[in-house]
């Protein structure tokens, strides 16, 4: 399957409450449209994810993070590493917040294959591609062995290097100050 066909298949699945496994900017993720409650719940069921544990949301532009853009820009200027940004939210859907008052976002690098998909679907939730309690999939075959036909489309992004560096995690407080949770 060509990359264009793979993107089209993944986009179609996501637009129809499907779930996709694909390599993010760090590891493989189990993806669904963040705006699709049924798809989000399918991810939780498929992964066996703890119900009150919110998922990271992938976006392609800092403006997609609902918070003070000056603070977001300051955080992003501090490092070229993938960075997950936790922001306080109010009024976000319960299927995303899972009873909490924050959401975590990560901005994909320009040109990443998932940016083309996000253009069509909007933001995607992306917990790691593994059943709760098992190690994250390091390749597409491991993801297939974990999930089989519970996933609509698998996008092969190659082997995850053993030395892959996880994203930084920064938590922003409502007063615009922030702290590093993981550097």
C-alpha positions in Angstrom: 0.0 0.0 0.0 1.4 3.4 -0.9 1.7 6.1 1.7 -1.2 8.1 0.0 -3.4 5.0 0.2 -2.4 4.3 3.8 -3.2 7.9 4.8 -6.6 7.6 3.0 -7.4 4.3 4.6 -6.5 5.7 8.1 -8.4 8.9 7.5 -11.5 7.0 6.4 -11.4 4.7 9.4 -11.0 7.6 11.8 -13.8 9.6 10.2 -16.1 6.5 10.8 -15.4 5.9 14.5 -12.6 3.6 13.7 -9.2 3.3 15.5 -5.8 3.3 14.0 -2.3 2.2 15.2 0.4 4.5 13.9 3.8 5.8 14.9 3.6 9.2 16.5 6.7 11.5 16.9 7.8 9.2 19.7 6.2 5.7 19.9 3.3 3.9 18.4 -0.1 5.2 19.4 -3.7 3.9 19.4 -5.5 6.7 17.6 -9.0 8.0 17.4 -10.7 11.3 16.6 -10.8 13.3 19.9 -14.2 14.7 18.9 -15.7 11.2 18.4 -17.0 9.9 21.8 -17.7 6.4 20.4 -14.2 6.1 18.9 -12.6 7.3 22.1 -14.5 4.7 24.1 -13.4 2.0 21.7 -9.8 3.0 22.4 -10.4 2.6 26.1 -12.0 -0.8 25.6 -9.4 -2.0 23.2 -6.5 -1.0 25.3 -8.1 -1.9 28.6 -7.2 1.6 29.8 -8.1 2.9 33.2 -11.3 4.8 32.8 -10.3 7.9 34.7 -6.9 8.3 32.9 -7.1 10.9 30.1 -5.2 10.4 26.8 -2.7 12.7 25.1 -4.2 14.7 22.2 -2.2 15.2 19.1 -2.5 18.4 17.2 -0.5 19.9 14.3 -0.5 23.6 15.4 0.1 25.3 18.7 -3.1 27.3 18.1 -5.0 24.1 18.5 -4.1 24.1 22.2 -6.9 26.0 24.1 -4.6 28.2 26.3 -2.5 31.4 26.3 -0.5 31.2 23.1 2.4 33.3 24.5 2.9 30.7 27.3 2.7 27.8 24.7 5.3 29.6 22.5 7.6 30.1 25.5 7.5 26.4 26.4 8.1 25.3 22.8 11.0 27.6 22.4 12.9 25.9 25.3 13.5 22.6 23.5 13.4 20.9 20.1 12.3 17.6 21.7 8.7 16.4 21.5 6.8 18.2 24.3 3.5 17.3 25.8 1.7 20.3 27.4 -0.9 19.8 30.1 -3.4 22.7 30.3 -6.3 23.4 32.6 -9.6 23.2 30.8 -13.2 23.9 31.5 -16.2 22.7 29.5 -14.2 20.0 27.6 -16.2 16.8 27.0 -16.1 14.3 29.8 -15.0 11.5 27.4 -11.7 13.4 27.1 -11.2 14.8 30.6 -12.3 11.5 32.3 -13.4 13.5 35.4 -10.2 15.7 35.5 -9.8 19.4 34.9 -6.8 19.2 32.5 -5.9 17.8 29.1 -2.5 17.0 27.6 -1.6 18.0 24.1 1.4 17.4 21.8 2.2 19.2 18.6 3.4 17.0 15.9 6.5 18.2 13.9 5.7 19.7 10.4 5.6 17.1 7.7 4.7 14.2 10.0 2.4 11.7 8.3 -0.2 12.2 11.0 -0.4 16.0 10.2 -2.1 15.0 6.8 -4.6 12.9 8.7 -5.3 15.6 11.3 -6.0 18.0 8.4 -9.0 15.8 7.6 -10.0 14.5 11.1 -9.1 17.2 13.6 -7.1 16.3 16.8 -6.5 12.7 17.7 -6.2 11.0 21.0 -3.0 8.8 21.1 -2.4 6.7 24.1 0.5 4.2 23.6 -0.2 1.2 21.5 -0.3 -1.5 24.2 -2.8 -3.2 26.5 -2.7 -1.6 29.9 0.2 -3.2 31.9 2.2 -4.4 28.9 5.1 -2.6 27.2 4.4 -0.3 24.3 4.6 -1.8 20.8 8.0 -1.3 19.3 6.8 -2.3 15.8 3.6 -2.8 13.8 3.8 -6.6 14.2 3.8 -6.3 18.0 0.8 -3.9 17.8 -1.0 -6.4 15.6 -0.3 -9.2 18.1 -1.7 -7.0 20.9 -4.9 -5.8 19.1 -5.6 -8.0 16.0 -8.8 -7.1 14.3 -9.9 -4.7 17.0 -8.0 -2.0 15.1 -9.2 -0.9 11.7 -6.0 0.3 10.2 -2.3 -0.3 11.0 0.2 2.2 9.6 3.8 0.8 9.7 6.2 3.5 10.8 9.1 1.1 11.3 10.8 -0.1 14.4 10.9 2.3 17.4 14.6 2.7 18.4 15.5 1.4 21.8 17.0 4.8 22.7 13.9 6.8 21.7 13.5 9.7 24.1 10.1 10.2 25.5 8.4 13.6 25.3 9.0 16.3 27.8 5.9 16.9 29.9 5.1 20.5 31.0 2.1 21.3 33.1 0.7 24.9 32.8 -1.3 26.3 35.8 -4.2 28.6 35.4 -2.1 31.6 36.4 0.2 31.0 33.3 3.1 29.6 35.3 4.3 26.1 34.5 6.4 23.3 35.8 8.3 20.5 34.2 6.9 17.1 35.1 9.3 15.1 32.9 12.4 16.5 31.2 
